[in-house]
Amino acid sequence: MTKYFYSDGTNSYGPFTIEELKEKGITRETKVWFQELGDWKPAGTVNELVELFTLIPPPQTKTISTPANKNSMLYQKPPKTWLVESILVTLFCCLPFGIAGIVNASKVESRFFAGDIIGANQSSSEAKKWTLVSFWIGIAGILLYFVLLALGIASSL
């Protein structure tokens, strides 16, 4: 009885019988090898394994789209992350609100590339909101500081 090995591209597994190989969920593109084969080949090209794929449809390509635009994600750019701006306002303006901006900014690209376009846009708008809140609170604090400084100098004269 022939013993088969398969590879995931990094590691090889086996030996397996054809029945055991069916349970492993290999695809037509999975590289397989057995002693008479000589070199690793895609399972779909090996005559002995063709029966494994007769009832299995070919793999589907996953397309991700937004409700407003059904184009592929390949043609879309992720929304603005606001990460640099969030970090700067956290350092120079207002720490608590800037951190909220950083947290939301860090979610933008991961959600986008996971296919959650709507979530990426929401995270981008939240990051923008908290970044701007932090910025304006920081500006107000700086202005208040200078007003109080001027009043202190004026009262000491």
N, C-alpha and C positions, 0 to 999 in steps of 0.2 A: 504494500500500500504506500502511495506517495505521501510524503510529509512536506507541507508547505510552510514557508516563512513569509511574513509581510513586514513592511517598514513604513513608519510614519514620517520618514525623511530624516529622522535623527537616530532612532533606535530600531532594531529589528526584533520581531517577536516570533516565536514558534518553537518547535514544530507543531503543526496542526493538520488534522485531516480536513477534507472538504467540508464535512458536516460542522466541524468546529470553526472553520473559517467563515461559514455562513453566519454564525452567531457573533462574530467580531465586527460585523457591520462595515466591511471594507467596500470601497467604491471601485468603479472601473479604472480610476486613476491611481489607486493604491499600488505601490510597487510590490511585486511578489517574486519569490524565488523558490525553486526546488532543484534537486540535484541534476536532473536531465535538462533543465532550462539553460544553464550556463551563466546568464547574467540577469540582473533584476529587470523586470518588465512590468508595464501596467497590467493589472489583473484583467482588464477588458480585452487585452490582446492575446491572452493565453487560452487556447482551445479548451483545456480541461476545466477552466473556471467560468466559461461563458454562461453556463447554466445558472450561475449565481445571480446573473444580472438580467435574465430574460423577463422577469416580472417587475423589475425595478426601473422606474422612469429615470431619465438623465437628471442630474442635479439642476435645480432652478437657480437662476441668478437673482439675487435679492436687489430690488429697487426700492429706494426710499424717496418719498415725495412729500411735499407739503400740501395741505388742502387747497391753497390758492394757486399753486404752481405744480404741475405734475411732472416737471422735468427731473432728471436724475440729479442726485447729490453731487455728481462729478462737476456739474456746471455752476454749483452754488459755492459761495464763500461763507465761512462761519461769520456770525455777527461779531461786532466789536466787543472785545472782552473787558475793556476798562481796567485791566490788571495793573498796568504801569501807573495810571492816574490814581487808582485806589491805594497803591503802595505809597505814592508821593504824598497824598493828602493824609494818610495815616501817620507818616513820619513828621510832616510839617504842620498839619492843621488840627485834626481832631481824631484821636485814637479810636474811641469806641465805634463811631460810625464808619470810619475808614476800614476797620476790620470786617464789618458787615459787607462793605463793598468788595474787599478782597475775597471773602468766602463766595459771594455770588459770581465774581469775575472768574474764579477758578473752575466754576462749573460749566462755563459757556462752551468751550471747545470739546470737553469730554461728552457733554450732552449732544452736541452737533454731530460728532463723529460716531456716536452710538446710534444716530438716526433720529434723535428726539429734537427735531428742528424747532418745534413750538417751545419746548422746555429751554432750549438754548437761547431763543429770543427773549423769553421771560427772565432768564438769569442775566442776560445782557442789560435789559431795562432795569432790573433790580440793582445791578452793579452800578449803573449810571446814576440811579436815584441816590444811593447811599454815598457815592463818591461826591456828587454835587452837594448833598446835605452836609457832608463833612467839610467840604471846601468852604461853603458859605458860613458855617458855624465858626470855622477857623478864622475867616476874614473878619467876621463880627467880633470875635474875641480879640483879635489884634487891634482893631479899631477902638474897641472899648478900653483896652490897655493904654493906648496912646491918649485917649480922651482923659482917662483917669490920671495919667502921668502929667498931662498938661494942667489939669485942675490942681493937682498936688503942687506943681511948680508955681502956679499962679497964686495959690493960697499961702505959700511960704514967703512971698514977696511983700 
